[in-house]
Amino acid sequence: MFLQIHTLTSYPASLLNRDEAGLAKRIPFGNASRLRVSSQCLKRHWRDELAALLSDIPDSLRTRSFFTRAVKPRLTDGGMDDATASALVQALAKGVIDGGVKDGGELAQPVLFGLREADYFAEIARVVAKGAASPEAAGKALAERLKSPDEKKNIAAMKASAAGLTAGLFGRMVTSDLLARVDAPVHVAHAFTVHAAAAEMDYFTVVDDLNRDDETGAAHANQSELAAGIYYGYVVVDVPLLVSNLTGFDRRDWRKQEATTPRRVLDALLRAIPSVSPGAKLGSTAPYSRAELVLLEAGTQQPRTLANAFLEAVDARNVTMPRAVDRMGKYLKRVDDMYGITSHERALATIHDAPAFGDLVPESLDGAIGRVLDAAFALPGA
């Protein structure tokens, strides 16, 4: 079972996502170079929104300092002396992570851990420390406990788990054997403009408020690229994998699991995607736009993007949101005519007339989300 989310969002003068030179990110596509927003940028902003909306669901931390800045304070705040806490943290890091641990317990690379895991590690460290005569003895005792069959089983399960909300949604990617990889059920495409990239350099100056009358000129001068555009965005959610990540059960048994939390998470995600804006230079561009079209689909067949509706760039001299909406709707019809309608349920929310979408009647975003989620959790097959 897959959910597909297609969006069209118009942004005025802004700098949504910068490259290493400070310029707006671009990508060649079809017959023109386009402005783009990376999937990493989009996910970061959605993650922050979801953490606020779902604050009761334990989240994750991506950091090199998990043991020193997440586990150790749990020990010292409970009254443990610093030397014992440091010895325990060092033993934990080396016992849990397969290589890549520096002196003191810092990791060689960022790793995603859940906050519940920090609580668990702190608890077993406290238990070991109670019977230890010295910090060194506490560290050795904890190292031995981590080698026990039961603890090895616990750590193996932990390494393969989703480790909180963020990993449950976006997975845990690793570049070595530090931890097991957790696959991402949310697949995010780079958003791109439906027309050719159009940008200009914004020259700006800073005035020194304490300049005397004889001190003229700017205290600072610089320039920054600004651009505007209509962006197509595309996201796919593998619902069985999401339920598996959130519950810990095999994805093949996803329909047997209690659906309240997965549905809450999906509802929050489907609201964040069209309404949360990425953007550098927030203070000087206020790039707060919402999608003006959201197409939601639920079905069991392999998803397919509608990006190729814009393989031939919309004429940048006369680009408007209604033209982009019309282009997407007509492309969807052509794909349906060729392959048949592969999604079991579709819902369209838009502020524009959408005759190209045929019998698909626009509705509120609330209604569209509710109807598609109802279908996703009710339709047979996975």
C-alpha positions, 0 to 999 in steps of 0.5 A: 500500500502506497500513498502518493502526494503531488504538490504545486507551490508558488514562491515569490522572491526567495532563496529556498535552498542554497548550494555551496556557493550560496546560490539557488540550487539548480538541476537540468531537466528536460529542455531547461535548467530548473531551480530545485529544493533538495529532499534533505532540505524538505525533510529537515523542515518537515521533521521539525514540524512533525516533532512539534505536532507529535511531541508525545511520540519519542523522537530521535537524535542524529549526533556524534555526541549521543553518549556524551551529551544525551546519556551522560547528563541522564547519569550526572543529573541523577547524582552520579559523579562525573568520573563514574559517568565518564567511565560508563559512557566510554564503556557504553559507546565501545560496547554498542558501536562497532568501531568508530569510537573516540576517547571519551565516548564521542563517535567518528560520525553522526548516528541516529539514536532514539531518546528511549534508547538513551533512557535504556542505556542510562538505566543499565549504567545506573544498575551497574554503578551501584555495585562498583567500587570505583569508576574503573570497576564500573566501566569494566562491569558495564563492558561485561554486561554488554557482552552477555547474551541477553544484552547482545540480543537487546542491542541487536534489536535496537540496532535494527529498530527505527529509533523514534519518530524521525527514523520511523519516517525517514530511515537511518542511513549509515556509511559504515558498520556502526549501526544497522540501516533502517529503510525509509518508508517516506520517499521524497523527490527533489522539488523543482520549478515547472519552468526554466530557472529565473533568478537575479542578484540582490545587492544590499548594504548595511548602514552603520548606525553610529556613523558621524556626519562626515562618515559616508558609505555603507559599513557592509555591502554584499549580494545574494541570489533571489529567485521565484517559481512554481515548484512541483513536489512529489512524496511517496509513503510505503504504508506497511513499512511505516507501520512496521517501523513505528510498531516494531512488527514485520511489515507483512503483519501491518494490518494486524497492528493498532492503527491510531499512531500510524494514522496520526503520523500520516495525517501530520505528514500530509499536512506538513508537506503542503504547508511547511516552507523551506528557506534560507534568508527567512528574515529578508524574504519571508518565503512562507507559501502553501501548496495551491494544489495537492493531489493525494493517491492511495493504491497497491501498485508501484507509484509513479511521479508526474514530474514528466508533465513538466519535462518540457518547461512551461513558458517562463514568460507566461507561467501561471499556476492555472497553466501548471495545474492544467499541464499536470491534469492532462498528463495524468489523464494520458498516463491513465489512458495508457496504463489504466487507473492504478490508484484505488483512491484519489483526492484533489485539494486546490484553490484553482479550477481544475477541469483537466482533472476530469471527474475529480472534484476539488475538496478541502485538504481536511476532506482529501486527507481523511478520505485517502487515509480511510482508503489506505487503511481499508483497502485489501492488499499491501 
